[in-house]
């Protein structure tokens, strides 16, 4: 595997970095000779090309930034935010009043130039070049979007030595591989107030993502103020919706960060909340209540009812005025079908119009909708299900089912974006998402077809998240997806991605993200005490159940508490990952030092159980974790036994291992909607004991 | 000192609390005989009267809440929030759909009743009675405000035992001592977005505060959108202002929590930001820029310029429509005077109108303003300086200078509120604020005059806080002020207040407050690493410089970074306070166990220095704390030496102590804008060594 880390002269060693011109051009990012390990750059996403040179640009109180942009412009504001974040990280009392004026004529300092404001459209130019010299930093781009992206890169270059802070001298030329780098946030199943969206928009900008997909309507809630049909939000949201002023605010906030806002109104299914106000547009009679449960539900618009089309015409006219993006997402997924089957008028309509099945009926609906969208200046985006015969090729297929559908769509001339493999709600490891490529190396598409794959979107479905936990479900793992969508396809060094992910995760905190700090908060609330160490130690070895398995443990609703131990656990435990890697390495080389480290970790985990038990006494809500804690203690006891065997070069009969495997199988069982993710690694230690020894 | 703690049957012991009817009526809260220490109630503020009885109301998934309020009412929404918080704390999947319906007819569960909606006015009835029986909880009040207050009390009663969660059986009758229990937030010197205000409004409600004083204009920023004079916010705010929609949102949010919003427009001084748009209304010619520095500045409105009165007429007409509260605060503090002195027209005006000095000129201005406010239906509130001859007695004097001015005002028939002693920006201990009484026991006022003292306000001046740190500067200390203003005057047990403060502090986190979690975040950012233990250990012994001393250390501006070690330190370190108390107790009784505990603490602090040094290497921004860390190590080394002497019952000559005092004096010096607050306690240990020993 190619080493994709980049060089950074950093640390306290006064590195005499010799003139090291390193071209890390796409597609072959190459390892650099020379600098020690602490001289590694930590850019995420990795730029297209980086050359590190000797020299350092000192960052001190005299630092200035200046550019060709007026005070009221996006680039000026981005530069002001850059200075504020830089000052925050360094504690420097920067003298320039960067809010009031950024002198365009000044020499030295950071200078940014661009030719024109970028348009918030697919395929807009985001290229930038960034050159750090000892006396100045030059950032140049075709559009101000390039300036925004380049400022994020520059901030990630911040380094420190004995003399203080500096930027290492580099020459970077960078542009994205994909033009559509999105994050979907589902505000239907759980509502997330504007500040949650804003901090996540800041985080997106930090890793150069550029599409915020706002999933605004669901069975569980209709979240947009409609002035044309006010009953929609009044009756369909429990009072939890965005006012039109707030929507404009979010759109402006996103635009200021070079991010498009793609609104989604999921129809004809996933639409119960609409019918609380307008039951007459559904496909079955009766009154409706906001859905509290999660799943795929029956209610769907009635495509055979001519009244719905003027309704949608008026509705989308209003929404088209609210959301400036040329694209509009109509959902279209998971129409359950029972309401359609059971409605004789719909069946008659299908017959009359030669619509063979429900797919054909939905295609009919989509074609009617498409006319309405076009009328209001919007292009249609929809989930896989909208990819049906007869629809024109200027719609965009959003693949949640798999890359196959993207290939199929591209072959027929449709543009596509990928979300399959980027379902961050499923608590899968960053590595899994990272290696999931919209256009993999073995793609059967030709170049023209490949160009139709615009990019992808991480999807934060929110059945199991609240505003307290959503940040930890999105970050830092989504940064790995951001890199997949921005960086050259060849950037695939998983270990190096994790190294940089840990640093980016810390950087995101300055933007107000709660992904790290809310773990402690949730544990403090559960325990009712400030000292939570035993719980944190246990959480190192635990992750929420992956995929949809958590739904098997309880009937979650939108009113359920998401305040339990499982909600404090990170979707991917980095300490657990480190342990698993260490065990793998140990089993390869039997390095005694590594063995000792693994022994220390398992000893801490084993001894932790007594401390956890003491904590449980005070907190009924925590008592469900006793099996996890006990399981970890037992697994570690077993692991320590195996490690002792291995370290002596001994072996054990298969029956010995089998007996211990039973203990481990017990420890691997889910509890408290979570699981011990270090057990398989311990099982490897036991397995390795089998036989006569070394 | 009377023991004011209240009884709570709690903990794992299945307490057989016998029928214990305890009337803790005002003013003499009395200690109760019987239950063990873990049976102590933790209500904050302490209610007027509490009787604890045998029995427990079990809290489980079947819990319901119901009342006499319709879905759209304030009480209904408060009950829904109560259930959500309860579910969050307990992890219980409560079955009732408390968002959709709270059955008023149901039996059992929590039942709330009230006679009428409360008005958001001083002296409105906030009384409630709360009775917990084993089979039901009854909450009754005259107004829905009483219901809101009672729900907060009930939530604080939540307890746990082996069987799960419960409310102990109690009878509580409660009402506030003062009707004006406020928190001022200065959004002028540093802007704080709506979400910061919202979470602090939630925190206020949790401790039964009811006035949000919104300090909206300052030299450093004009923070309100004016549609009549849009240049005010366009030019005076760097884009950081509240839209009128946001202001309505905050007012509604506050009202929903039973909190009044008192807007302040600070004039005629503290007004530089107004003059960026309207230099012609100032008292000196020239263009103006938004002030970045802090202090008392020259620019002031020109009372002799007749044009300003129609300007204020139109402006306050607009603001009167935006802020429904009958009171409006006009500031009036710290008119620096130079602009008035230097302006010949103003001097001529004074002469012509017989205005002897600037105070008289300001009184003239205020009288003109008063007419405008009255015209728009507002009563005037202002700082001490507006208390001048000739103003009618229906204005409210807000005392920042001291209790004397309140007494003086009350004697002349004016209403008053106290903020002197509640300046939470000065990083003083909660104890100081707690014992500061608007109407102290030795007040010279008669009862009629005492009734003119409406209450008080904690003041969060924001020179040195950002939205990242403001919560930690407000909470938990402001809860001590909340208790002073709500609870009977006799509730003054400082230690018990601190015990309850620690618990309330944790409870506030569920409302989104960042006061605890941002310490770690700031330290992580400074260090660039997730493991920050040595910094946290050092922070235990450190507090920001008290009072205005921090301004002597650097020239702070509104653009300075507030991201350094000092900003991560709590205004009052509770571990340091515990240490000081332990030393005091040790010196009284020389308890060897206590001595051992103090030794352990000092050993950890001493040994921490090496760990801090290692951390500093990576972070230039942290290097300023080296003297603090070294000082702590040296002080602890000295302290350990003294402790060894004392534990052997030995003594030492005065010269020995003197030498060590020099070390301690060095350690006590400020560094990094902070100081070691445990040094005086260590000095006591050294002092105690003097002489021949025991």
Boltz contact constraints between the chains, C-beta under 6 A:
constraints:
  - contact:
      token1: [A, 12]
      token2: [B, 617]
      max_distance: 6.0
  - contact:
      token1: [A, 87]
      token2: [B, 561]
      max_distance: 6.0
  - contact:
      token1: [A, 88]
      token2: [B, 561]
      max_distance: 6.0
  - contact:
      token1: [A, 88]
      token2: [B, 563]
      max_distance: 6.0
  - contact:
      token1: [A, 90]
      token2: [B, 621]
      max_distance: 6.0
  - contact:
      token1: [A, 91]
      token2: [B, 561]
      max_distance: 6.0
  - contact:
      token1: [A, 91]
      token2: [B, 563]
      max_distance: 6.0
  - contact:
      token1: [A, 91]
      token2: [B, 564]
      max_distance: 6.0
  - contact:
      token1: [A, 91]
      token2: [B, 621]
      max_distance: 6.0
  - contact:
      token1: [A, 93]
      token2: [B, 560]
      max_distance: 6.0
  - contact:
      token1: [A, 99]
      token2: [B, 238]
      max_distance: 6.0
  - contact:
      token1: [A, 160]
      token2: [B, 620]
      max_distance: 6.0
  - contact:
      token1: [A, 164]
      token2: [B, 620]
      max_distance: 6.0
  - contact:
      token1: [A, 165]
      token2: [B, 620]
      max_distance: 6.0
  - contact:
      token1: [A, 195]
      token2: [B, 195]
      max_distance: 6.0
  - contact:
      token1: [A, 238]
      token2: [B, 99]
      max_distance: 6.0
  - contact:
      token1: [A, 245]
      token2: [B, 245]
      max_distance: 6.0
  - contact:
      token1: [A, 506]
      token2: [B, 524]
      max_distance: 6.0
  - contact:
      token1: [A, 509]
      token2: [B, 521]
      max_distance: 6.0
  - contact:
      token1: [A, 510]
      token2: [B, 525]
      max_distance: 6.0
  - contact:
      token1: [A, 517]
      token2: [B, 517]
      max_distance: 6.0
  - contact:
      token1: [A, 517]
      token2: [B, 521]
      max_distance: 6.0
  - contact:
      token1: [A, 521]
      token2: [B, 509]
      max_distance: 6.0
  - contact:
      token1: [A, 521]
      token2: [B, 517]
      max_distance: 6.0
  - contact:
      token1: [A, 524]
      token2: [B, 506]
      max_distance: 6.0
  - contact:
      token1: [A, 525]
      token2: [B, 510]
      max_distance: 6.0
  - contact:
      token1: [A, 560]
      token2: [B, 93]
      max_distance: 6.0
  - contact:
      token1: [A, 561]
      token2: [B, 87]
      max_distance: 6.0
  - contact:
      token1: [A, 561]
      token2: [B, 88]
      max_distance: 6.0
  - contact:
      token1: [A, 561]
      token2: [B, 91]
      max_distance: 6.0
  - contact:
      token1: [A, 563]
      token2: [B, 88]
      max_distance: 6.0
  - contact:
      token1: [A, 563]
      token2: [B, 91]
      max_distance: 6.0
  - contact:
      token1: [A, 564]
      token2: [B, 91]
      max_distance: 6.0
  - contact:
      token1: [A, 617]
      token2: [B, 12]
      max_distance: 6.0
  - contact:
      token1: [A, 620]
      token2: [B, 160]
      max_distance: 6.0
  - contact:
      token1: [A, 620]
      token2: [B, 164]
      max_distance: 6.0
  - contact:
      token1: [A, 620]
      token2: [B, 165]
      max_distance: 6.0
  - contact:
      token1: [A, 621]
      token2: [B, 90]
      max_distance: 6.0
  - contact:
      token1: [A, 621]
      token2: [B, 91]
      max_distance: 6.0
